[in-house]
Amino acid sequence: MKTSKTVRCMSFLFMFILLFLTTGCADNYIVLDPKGPIGEQQKDLMILSTLLTLIVIVPVLILTFVIVWRYRDRKGRKAKYTPNWEHSTKLEIIWWGIPIIIITLIGIVTVRYTYSLEPSKPLESEKKPITIQVTNLDWKWLFQYPEQGIATVNYVQFPEDVPVRFEVTSDAPMNSFWIPQLGGQIYAMSGMSMTLYLQADEQGEYMGSGANFTGKEFAKMFFTANATSQENFDQWVNQVKHTSPELTLDGYKELTKQGTSDVRYFSTFPEGLYEMTVTKYAASHNHGLSTRVQPPARVKE
């Protein structure tokens, strides 16, 4: 009997260790391997919140095991039997006081990080931010560079150590724009323009995705976020401007049709396209949108 119980316990332990080893790789938890200041702060918040909650969870789990073991039904049980016990000031202070302290600390930490990590808050940097306008489509991502005059599909590139101001909207069902290693997600909604500041502290290719269910091919809404040197970024912009086709208004209408897409590059795009996309749904809805974003006076094809 004891041997059977030992075998079962060892089996469960082995399964737990195997599960941990097969799912605990850093590659599977890229959100815990941040490459930018926003991602680093969010990682710190997650770790700190977890540690604070473990102060309660771990003792509770240990006491649960101890109580079950000590008061189990067996012959010769020596646990004290006190059927008329109903109150203990010491225990009341412990099981009310400690959770109150923990919740208060978590609240203070959360409020602090909530304000410091406000998505539309510009990052402190000596370098001028680059603006990239993001449009969620079915089922693809369109990136427009208003300062460089180029556009891409399912691929975005920017210099390292330079703040990136993402202006995010949707010309399709609501989605969520997310580059896990650089920072948290932000919603892409029609009729609204959401602002998200991110920055990559080192060069590399980072996974980006849509984090909301938006239909049949939503699982294929991945894009590559490539952080390069300023020199390589400038060369890339120049190459796109001289070797890629134009994105016309008719071409944009084709992109809005349901369907997946490979990576594409465009040397130009219709003037005011992003603003037109936002305002065609609801001109009065915006969040963190700069005053320069107004309905376009004209649209070039």
C-alpha positions as CSV (number, residue, x, y, z in Angstrom):
1,M,0.0,0.0,0.0
2,K,2.7,2.4,1.0
3,T,4.7,1.5,-2.2
4,S,1.6,2.3,-4.3
5,K,1.2,5.7,-2.7
6,T,4.9,6.5,-3.1
7,V,4.8,5.6,-6.8
8,R,1.7,7.9,-7.4
9,C,3.4,10.8,-5.6
10,M,6.6,10.3,-7.6
11,S,4.6,10.2,-10.8
12,F,2.8,13.5,-10.0
13,L,6.1,15.1,-9.0
14,F,7.7,13.9,-12.3
15,M,4.8,15.3,-14.3
16,F,5.0,18.6,-12.6
17,I,8.8,18.9,-13.2
18,L,8.3,17.9,-16.8
19,L,5.6,20.4,-17.3
20,F,7.7,23.1,-15.8
21,L,10.7,22.3,-17.9
22,T,8.8,22.2,-21.2
23,T,6.9,25.4,-20.6
24,G,9.4,27.4,-18.6
25,C,11.8,28.4,-21.4
26,A,12.6,32.1,-21.8
27,D,11.5,31.8,-25.5
28,N,8.0,30.9,-24.4
29,Y,7.8,33.8,-22.0
30,I,9.2,36.7,-24.0
31,V,7.2,39.2,-22.0
32,L,9.6,38.3,-19.1
33,D,12.6,39.2,-21.4
34,P,11.9,42.9,-22.1
35,K,14.1,44.9,-24.4
36,G,12.9,48.4,-23.7
37,P,12.2,50.8,-20.7
38,I,8.4,50.2,-20.8
39,G,8.8,46.5,-20.9
40,E,11.3,46.6,-18.0
41,Q,9.0,48.6,-15.8
42,Q,6.0,46.3,-16.6
43,K,8.1,43.3,-15.8
44,D,9.1,44.8,-12.4
45,L,5.5,45.5,-11.6
46,M,4.5,41.9,-12.4
47,I,7.3,40.4,-10.3
48,L,6.6,42.8,-7.4
49,S,2.9,42.1,-7.4
50,T,3.5,38.4,-7.6
51,L,5.9,38.5,-4.6
52,L,3.4,40.5,-2.5
53,T,0.6,38.0,-3.2
54,L,2.9,35.1,-2.5
55,I,3.2,36.4,1.1
56,V,-0.4,35.4,1.5
57,I,-0.7,32.4,-0.9
58,V,2.4,30.4,0.3
59,P,1.5,30.4,4.0
60,V,-2.2,29.5,3.1
61,L,-1.1,26.6,1.0
62,I,1.3,25.4,3.7
63,L,-1.3,25.7,6.4
64,T,-3.8,23.9,4.3
65,F,-1.5,20.9,3.9
66,V,-0.6,21.0,7.6
67,I,-4.3,21.1,8.7
68,V,-5.3,18.3,6.4
69,W,-2.4,16.1,7.6
70,R,-2.8,16.9,11.3
71,Y,-6.5,16.5,11.5
72,R,-6.9,13.5,9.2
73,D,-9.0,10.6,10.3
74,R,-6.7,8.0,11.8
75,K,-6.2,5.9,14.9
76,G,-4.2,7.4,17.7
77,R,-4.8,11.0,16.4
78,K,-3.2,13.4,19.0
79,A,-4.5,16.7,17.5
80,K,-6.2,18.8,20.2
81,Y,-10.0,18.7,20.0
82,T,-11.7,22.0,20.9
83,P,-15.3,21.9,19.7
84,N,-16.3,25.0,21.7
85,W,-13.5,27.2,20.3
86,E,-14.9,30.3,18.6
87,H,-12.6,33.2,18.8
88,S,-8.9,34.2,18.9
89,T,-7.8,37.8,18.9
90,K,-4.3,36.9,17.8
91,L,-5.6,34.9,14.8
92,E,-8.1,37.6,13.9
93,I,-5.3,40.2,13.7
94,I,-3.2,37.9,11.6
95,W,-5.8,36.9,9.0
96,W,-7.3,40.3,8.7
97,G,-4.2,42.5,9.3
98,I,-1.7,40.9,6.9
99,P,-4.1,40.8,3.9
100,I,-5.0,44.5,4.5
101,I,-1.4,45.4,4.5
102,I,-0.7,43.4,1.4
103,I,-3.6,44.9,-0.5
104,T,-2.6,48.4,0.6
105,L,0.9,47.8,-0.7
106,I,-0.3,46.4,-4.0
107,G,-2.7,49.4,-4.4
108,I,0.1,51.9,-3.8
109,V,2.4,50.0,-6.3
110,T,-0.3,49.7,-8.9
111,V,-1.3,53.4,-8.7
112,R,2.4,54.5,-9.0
113,Y,3.0,52.3,-12.0
114,T,-0.3,53.2,-13.6
115,Y,0.6,56.8,-13.7
116,S,4.3,56.2,-14.7
117,L,3.3,53.8,-17.5
118,E,0.4,55.9,-19.0
119,P,0.6,54.8,-22.7
120,S,0.4,58.4,-24.1
121,K,3.1,59.7,-21.8
122,P,6.2,60.7,-23.8
123,L,9.4,58.8,-22.9
124,E,12.3,60.8,-21.5
125,S,15.0,60.9,-24.1
126,E,17.4,63.3,-25.7
127,K,16.4,61.9,-29.1
128,K,13.4,63.1,-31.1
129,P,10.6,60.5,-31.2
130,I,9.6,58.9,-34.5
131,T,5.9,58.7,-35.3
132,I,4.4,55.6,-36.8
133,Q,0.7,55.3,-37.5
134,V,-0.8,51.9,-37.1
135,T,-4.0,50.7,-38.7
136,N,-5.6,47.4,-37.8
137,L,-7.2,45.7,-40.9
138,D,-8.8,42.3,-41.6
139,W,-6.3,40.4,-41.0
140,K,-3.2,42.5,-41.4
141,W,-1.4,45.5,-40.0
142,L,-0.7,48.7,-42.0
143,F,2.1,51.0,-40.8
144,Q,2.5,54.5,-42.1
145,Y,5.5,56.8,-41.5
146,P,4.2,60.4,-41.9
147,E,7.6,61.9,-41.5
148,Q,9.4,59.5,-43.9
149,G,6.4,59.2,-46.3
150,I,6.5,55.4,-46.6
151,A,4.2,52.6,-45.6
152,T,4.5,48.9,-44.8
153,V,2.3,45.9,-44.2
154,N,3.0,43.4,-41.4
155,Y,6.5,44.9,-40.9
156,V,7.7,47.9,-38.9
157,Q,11.2,49.2,-38.5
158,F,12.6,51.9,-36.2
159,P,16.0,53.0,-34.7
160,E,17.1,51.6,-31.4
161,D,17.2,53.9,-28.4
162,V,14.7,56.2,-30.1
163,P,11.2,56.7,-28.6
164,V,8.5,55.5,-31.0
165,R,5.2,57.2,-30.9
166,F,2.6,54.7,-32.2
167,E,-0.7,56.2,-33.2
168,V,-3.1,53.3,-33.3
169,T,-6.6,53.0,-34.9
170,S,-8.7,50.4,-36.7
171,D,-10.5,50.1,-40.0
172,A,-11.9,46.7,-39.0
173,P,-13.2,45.0,-35.8
174,M,-11.5,46.1,-32.6
175,N,-8.1,44.5,-32.0
176,S,-5.1,44.9,-29.7
177,F,-1.7,46.1,-30.8
178,W,1.1,44.3,-29.0
179,I,4.9,44.0,-29.1
180,P,5.5,41.9,-25.9
181,Q,9.2,42.6,-25.4
182,L,8.8,46.3,-25.7
183,G,5.6,46.9,-23.7
184,G,2.0,46.2,-23.0
185,Q,-0.8,46.1,-25.5
186,I,-3.2,48.9,-26.5
187,Y,-6.5,48.7,-28.2
188,A,-7.0,49.5,-31.8
189,M,-10.6,50.8,-32.2
190,S,-12.4,52.4,-35.1
191,G,-13.2,56.0,-34.7
192,M,-10.4,56.4,-32.1
193,S,-6.7,57.1,-32.2
194,M,-4.8,55.7,-29.3
195,T,-1.2,56.8,-28.5
196,L,1.4,54.4,-27.3
197,Y,5.1,55.2,-26.6
198,L,7.6,52.4,-26.8
199,Q,11.4,52.1,-27.2
200,A,13.8,49.4,-28.0
201,D,17.1,49.5,-26.0
202,E,18.9,47.1,-28.3
203,Q,18.8,46.0,-31.9
204,G,16.8,42.9,-32.8
205,E,13.7,41.5,-34.4
206,Y,10.7,41.4,-32.0
207,M,7.4,39.6,-32.4
208,G,4.3,41.8,-32.8
209,S,0.7,40.6,-32.9
210,G,-2.9,41.3,-32.6
211,A,-4.1,40.0,-29.2
212,N,-7.9,40.0,-29.8
213,F,-10.1,37.5,-31.5
214,T,-11.3,39.2,-34.8
215,G,-12.4,36.3,-36.9
216,K,-11.3,33.5,-39.1
217,E,-7.6,34.4,-39.6
218,F,-6.9,36.4,-36.5
219,A,-4.2,33.9,-35.4
220,K,-2.2,35.0,-38.5
221,M,-2.1,38.7,-37.5
222,F,1.6,38.7,-36.6
223,F,4.2,41.3,-37.7
224,T,7.9,41.8,-37.2
225,A,9.2,44.8,-35.3
226,N,12.8,45.4,-36.3
227,A,15.0,47.7,-34.2
228,T,18.1,48.7,-36.1
229,S,20.8,51.4,-36.0
230,Q,19.9,54.9,-37.1
231,E,22.1,54.4,-40.2
232,N,20.4,51.2,-41.2
233,F,17.0,52.7,-40.6
234,D,17.8,55.6,-42.9
235,Q,19.1,53.3,-45.6
236,W,16.0,51.1,-45.3
237,V,13.7,54.1,-45.7
238,N,15.7,55.3,-48.7
239,Q,15.5,51.8,-50.3
240,V,11.7,51.6,-49.8
241,K,11.2,55.0,-51.3
242,H,13.1,54.1,-54.4
243,T,12.2,50.5,-55.0
244,S,8.6,50.0,-53.8
245,P,5.3,50.8,-55.5
246,E,2.9,53.6,-54.3
247,L,0.0,52.9,-52.1
248,T,-3.0,54.5,-53.8
249,L,-6.4,55.0,-52.3
250,D,-7.7,52.1,-54.4
251,G,-4.8,50.0,-53.2
252,Y,-5.8,50.8,-49.6
253,K,-9.4,49.8,-50.3
254,E,-8.0,46.4,-51.5
255,L,-6.0,46.1,-48.2
256,T,-9.2,46.7,-46.2
257,K,-10.8,43.6,-47.7
258,Q,-10.7,40.5,-45.5
259,G,-7.7,38.4,-46.1
260,T,-4.1,37.8,-44.9
261,S,-1.1,39.4,-46.4
262,D,2.7,38.9,-46.8
263,V,5.1,41.7,-45.9
264,R,4.7,44.6,-48.3
265,Y,6.4,48.0,-48.8
266,F,5.1,51.2,-50.3
267,S,7.1,54.3,-51.4
268,T,4.2,56.7,-50.7
269,F,0.6,56.6,-49.4
270,P,-2.4,58.9,-49.8
271,E,-2.0,62.1,-47.8
272,G,-4.1,62.2,-44.7
273,L,-5.0,58.5,-45.0
274,Y,-4.7,57.7,-41.3
275,E,-6.7,60.8,-40.3
276,M,-9.4,59.9,-42.8
277,T,-9.6,56.4,-41.4
278,V,-10.1,57.8,-37.9
279,T,-12.6,60.5,-38.7
280,K,-14.8,58.5,-41.1
281,Y,-16.1,56.6,-38.1
282,A,-16.4,59.2,-35.3
283,A,-14.7,62.5,-35.6
284,S,-15.3,63.3,-31.9
285,H,-13.5,60.2,-30.4
286,N,-9.8,60.4,-29.8
287,H,-7.3,59.7,-27.0
288,G,-3.9,61.1,-26.8
289,L,-4.1,62.3,-30.4
290,S,-2.0,65.4,-31.3
291,T,-3.7,68.5,-32.5
292,R,-2.1,68.0,-35.9
293,V,-4.4,65.1,-36.6
294,Q,-7.3,66.7,-38.4
295,P,-9.6,65.6,-41.2
296,P,-7.6,65.9,-44.4
297,A,-8.3,68.7,-46.8
298,R,-7.5,66.6,-49.8
299,V,-6.5,63.0,-50.5
300,K,-4.0,62.2,-53.2
301,E,-4.1,59.0,-55.2
